[in-house]
């Protein structure tokens, strides 16, 4: 898949480490990028890619972690300085 082994970590493991819950449909998760009541993040385990149908974004496992951390830092900054 990728030369860098970080990109080969299975998305299911990445989502579990981010605290995302598995939806009732196979390969669907609740997005770590926002609050939602229905699982909208689809994982393609063959290509190790994801797509968040509710946000209209997708990518690699590294991109998912970066977006998730960006959201966490943003929330923390808003709570400290608002």
C-alpha positions as CSV (number, residue, x, y, z in Angstrom):
1,X,0.0,0.0,0.0
2,X,2.3,2.8,1.3
3,X,6.1,2.9,1.8
4,X,5.6,4.6,5.2
5,X,4.3,1.9,7.7
6,X,2.3,4.5,9.6
7,X,-0.1,4.6,6.7
8,X,-0.6,0.9,6.9
9,X,-2.1,0.9,10.5
10,X,-5.7,-0.4,10.0
11,X,-8.3,2.4,10.2
12,X,-10.4,0.2,12.5
13,X,-7.6,0.4,15.0
14,X,-7.1,4.1,14.5
15,X,-10.8,4.8,15.0
16,X,-10.9,2.7,18.2
17,X,-7.9,4.7,19.6
18,X,-9.8,7.9,18.8
19,X,-12.8,6.6,20.8
20,X,-15.1,6.3,17.8
21,X,-17.9,3.8,18.2
22,X,-18.8,1.3,15.6
23,X,-22.2,1.8,13.9
24,X,-24.8,-1.0,13.3
25,X,-23.8,-1.3,9.6
26,X,-20.6,-3.0,8.6
27,X,-17.6,-0.7,8.3
28,X,-19.5,2.3,9.5
29,X,-18.4,4.4,12.5
30,X,-19.5,7.5,14.4
31,X,-17.2,10.3,13.1
32,X,-14.6,11.6,15.5
33,X,-14.7,14.8,13.6
34,X,-18.1,16.0,14.9
35,X,-21.1,15.1,17.0
36,X,-23.6,12.9,15.2
37,X,-26.5,10.6,16.0
38,X,-26.0,8.3,13.1
39,X,-22.8,6.6,12.0
40,X,-21.7,8.3,8.8
41,X,-18.0,7.5,8.5
42,X,-17.3,4.7,6.1
43,X,-14.1,2.6,6.2
44,X,-12.8,0.9,3.2
45,X,-10.6,-1.8,4.8
46,X,-9.1,-3.0,1.5
47,X,-7.6,0.4,0.6
48,X,-7.4,1.6,4.2
49,X,-9.3,4.8,3.4
50,X,-12.2,6.5,5.0
51,X,-15.0,8.8,3.9
52,X,-17.2,10.9,6.2
53,X,-20.6,11.2,4.4
54,X,-21.9,13.8,6.8
55,X,-18.9,16.2,6.3
56,X,-18.0,15.3,2.7
57,X,-14.4,14.6,3.5
58,X,-12.2,11.5,3.4
59,X,-8.6,10.3,3.2
60,X,-5.9,8.2,4.9
61,X,-5.6,7.2,8.5
62,X,-3.0,9.9,9.0
63,X,-5.4,12.6,7.6
64,X,-8.1,11.3,10.0
65,X,-5.9,11.7,13.0
66,X,-4.7,15.1,11.9
67,X,-8.3,16.3,11.4
68,X,-9.4,14.8,14.8
69,X,-6.5,16.5,16.6
70,X,-7.3,19.8,14.9
71,X,-10.9,19.6,16.2
72,X,-9.7,18.7,19.7
73,X,-7.3,21.6,19.8
74,X,-9.9,24.0,18.5
75,X,-12.4,23.0,21.1
76,X,-9.8,23.4,23.9
77,X,-8.8,26.9,22.6
78,X,-12.4,28.0,22.4
79,X,-13.1,26.8,26.0
80,X,-10.0,28.6,27.4
81,X,-10.3,31.9,25.6
82,X,-14.0,32.5,25.1
